[in-house]
């Protein structure tokens, strides 16, 4: 998906500090294993609203 490509590009180019929280309400797209693995590789915490609750929203 385009969103995965854009997310990967942003993480690679910006190289955010560990602990960044990535929050979305689009669980289906961003709940995918590929996206979650990408976030983990960059030490980004995932936060989602329903329907796929990964972490409770802060």
C-alpha positions, 0 to 999 in steps of 0.5 A: 500500500502507498501508506506503508511506502510513505511511512517507511520513507518517513522513518528512514529519512527522519530517523526519529528518536526512540519512543516516538508514539505513532497514533492512528485510528486506521487499525486495519492498514496500520495493524498489519504485521509488516507495518508493526515490524517496521515501527518496532525496527525504528523503536516507535510505539504504536497506538491505535483506536478501535477496531485493532487496539495495539496499545491504549491511547495515551 
